[in-house]
């Protein structure tokens, strides 16, 4: 009997975790693709990730002088957007991949924002910040890769001020046909081969559809936001539901 896609994805994860924990595996993936990450993002999303981030910034309505921490900041595209919107505010980018941070650091310097942005190596599961420190805590395309997304959301909620905003921009699952079928065919069959062609990485890009398949859908993630105690939760589908923006407010 042929295994369904979900069973196959669970099998991939089980094979990964027999050899190395998820956190270590994901870190090795991003270490290996760091220098090609930005180019591959443009290719694989047809540059839509830029529009998604622009939409997120508009919904956040960040004010001059406000501060933020960008969790799983990677090569710092969102970190830079936060710094540009904030102006004089201090922005911290945190990631567990030194190679991704090094690419991000070069971009920060090129944008002449080193005085506004501090980059640190750290773990999203245990943020090295005191309570009630930031106006915003953001995570872009990283929540599906952490060992425990509920723990990460609790940490993000902990470090924002009362009335502060927890924001997640993430790949999601389209729900309507025929777009859904076309999307999954591209994501599972074509995308890993594009990774092989443009970044010489096949196995690493096979992980991407697996991680999305096992991640909560848009409505389910909105409920998780509420369960961790965030209020006024918003869930916005983007580009037919292939990505989603979630926003929650810490109670005052």
C-alpha positions in Angstrom: 0.0 0.0 0.0 1.3 3.5 -0.9 2.0 5.7 2.1 0.3 9.1 2.0 2.2 12.3 2.1 1.7 12.9 5.8 3.0 9.4 6.6 6.0 10.0 4.4 6.8 13.3 6.1 6.5 11.8 9.6 8.9 9.1 8.4 11.4 11.7 7.3 11.3 13.3 10.8 11.7 10.0 12.5 14.7 9.2 10.4 16.2 12.6 11.3 15.6 12.3 15.0 17.1 8.8 15.2 20.4 10.4 14.2 20.3 13.9 15.6 17.8 16.1 17.5 15.6 18.4 15.4 17.2 21.5 16.7 20.7 20.3 15.8 19.5 19.1 12.4 17.8 22.4 11.6 20.9 24.3 12.6 23.0 22.2 10.3 20.6 22.9 7.5 20.8 26.7 7.9 24.5 26.6 8.4 24.9 24.8 5.1 22.6 27.1 3.0 23.4 30.5 4.6 25.2 32.1 1.7 22.5 31.0 -0.8 19.5 31.7 1.6 18.5 35.1 0.2 18.7 34.0 -3.5 16.8 30.9 -2.8 14.1 32.8 -0.9 13.6 35.0 -4.0 13.4 32.0 -6.4 11.3 29.7 -4.3 8.7 32.3 -3.2 8.8 34.2 -6.5 9.8 37.2 -4.4 6.5 37.2 -2.6 8.3 37.1 0.8 9.1 40.8 0.3 5.4 41.6 -0.1 4.5 39.5 2.9 7.0 41.3 5.1 5.7 44.7 3.8 2.2 43.7 4.7 3.4 42.6 8.2 5.1 45.9 8.8 1.9 47.8 7.8 -0.2 45.8 10.2 2.3 46.3 13.0 2.3 50.1 12.4 5.6 50.5 14.2 6.3 54.0 15.6 9.6 55.9 15.7 11.7 55.0 18.7 10.0 51.7 19.5 12.2 48.7 20.0 12.0 45.0 18.9 13.6 41.6 19.0 13.6 39.6 15.8 13.7 35.9 16.8 15.3 33.4 14.3 16.4 36.5 12.4 18.5 34.6 9.8 20.0 37.0 7.3 18.2 39.9 8.9 15.8 41.1 6.2 13.0 41.6 8.8 15.5 43.0 11.3 16.5 45.7 8.8 12.8 46.6 8.1 12.2 46.9 11.8 15.2 49.2 12.2 14.2 51.4 9.3 10.7 51.8 10.6 11.8 52.5 14.2 14.5 55.0 13.3 16.1 55.7 16.7 14.8 52.5 18.4 17.1 49.6 19.2 16.5 46.3 17.4 18.0 43.0 18.4 18.3 40.1 16.0 18.7 36.6 17.5 19.6 33.4 15.7 21.2 30.1 16.5 23.2 29.9 13.2 26.5 31.8 13.2 26.7 31.6 9.4 23.3 33.2 8.9 24.2 35.9 11.4 27.4 36.6 9.5 25.5 37.2 6.3 23.0 39.4 8.2 25.9 41.3 9.8 27.2 42.3 6.4 23.8 43.5 5.3 23.4 45.5 8.5 26.7 47.2 7.8 25.9 47.8 4.2 22.7 49.6 5.3 24.7 51.6 7.8 22.4 50.4 10.7 25.0 48.9 13.0 24.2 51.5 15.6 20.6 50.6 15.7 20.9 46.8 15.3 22.6 44.3 17.7 22.9 40.7 16.5 23.4 37.9 19.0 23.6 34.1 18.8 21.0 32.6 21.0 18.2 30.0 21.4 14.6 31.0 20.7 13.5 28.4 23.3 15.1 30.4 26.1 15.5 34.1 25.3 18.3 35.9 27.1 16.3 39.0 27.9 14.4 40.2 31.0 10.6 40.4 31.1 8.7 43.2 29.5 11.6 44.6 27.5 10.4 45.0 23.9 7.5 46.7 22.1 7.6 43.9 19.5 8.8 40.3 19.3 8.8 39.0 15.7 9.6 35.7 14.1 9.8 35.2 10.4 9.8 31.8 8.8 11.3 30.3 11.9 8.5 29.1 14.2 8.0 25.8 12.2 11.7 24.9 12.8 11.8 25.2 16.6 11.5 22.1 18.9 8.5 23.5 20.8 6.6 26.4 19.2 4.4 26.9 22.3 7.5 27.4 24.4 8.8 29.9 21.9 5.6 31.9 21.9 5.6 31.9 25.7 9.1 33.3 25.6 8.1 36.0 23.0 5.1 37.0 25.1 7.3 37.1 28.2 9.8 39.6 26.8 7.3 42.1 25.3 5.9 44.9 27.3 2.2 44.9 28.5 0.4 45.9 25.4 3.3 44.8 23.2 2.9 42.7 20.1 4.0 39.1 19.2 4.2 38.7 15.5 4.7 35.6 13.4 5.1 35.5 9.6 5.3 31.9 8.4 4.6 29.6 5.5 1.2 28.0 5.8 -1.2 25.6 4.0 -3.6 26.7 1.2 -7.1 25.2 1.6 -8.8 25.6 -1.8 -8.5 23.6 -4.9 -7.1 23.5 -7.5 -4.4 25.9 -6.1 -3.8 23.6 -3.2 -2.9 20.6 -5.4 -0.6 22.8 -7.7 1.1 24.3 -4.6 1.9 20.9 -3.0 3.2 19.5 -6.3 5.5 22.5 -6.6 6.5 22.4 -3.0 7.2 18.7 -2.7 8.4 17.8 -6.2 9.9 20.9 -7.8 11.3 22.9 -4.9 13.9 20.4 -3.7 15.3 20.1 -7.2 15.5 23.9 -7.5 17.5 23.8 -4.2 19.8 21.3 -5.8 20.1 23.4 -9.0 20.7 26.8 -7.5 22.2 26.0 -4.1 23.7 22.5 -4.6 21.5 21.4 -1.7 18.8 18.8 -2.3 18.3 17.1 1.1 18.2 20.5 2.9 15.3 21.7 0.7 13.5 18.5 1.1 13.1 19.5 4.8 11.1 22.6 3.8 7.9 20.8 2.7 8.2 18.4 5.6 8.4 21.3 8.1 5.3 23.0 6.6 3.3 19.8 6.5 3.8 19.1 10.2 3.2 22.8 11.2 -0.2 24.0 12.4 -2.6 25.5 9.8 -3.6 29.2 10.0 -6.7 28.7 12.2 -4.9 26.2 14.5 -2.0 28.5 15.1 -4.4 31.4 15.9 -5.9 29.2 18.6 -2.4 28.5 20.0 -1.7 32.2 20.1 -4.9 32.5 22.3 -3.9 29.5 24.4 -0.6 31.1 25.4 -2.5 34.1 26.6 -2.3 36.6 23.7 -5.2 38.8 23.1 -6.9 40.3 20.0 -5.3 37.6 17.8 -5.3 38.3 14.1 -4.6 35.6 11.4 -4.1 36.9 7.8 -3.8 34.5 4.9 -1.3 35.6 2.2 -1.0 34.6 -1.4 -3.8 32.1 -1.4 -2.8 30.8 2.0 0.7 29.7 1.3 1.8 32.0 4.0 0.1 33.6 7.0 0.7 36.5 9.4 -0.3 36.1 13.0 -0.4 38.9 15.5 -1.3 38.8 19.2 -1.2 41.4 22.0 0.1 40.9 25.5 -2.4 41.8 28.1 -2.0 45.2 29.9 
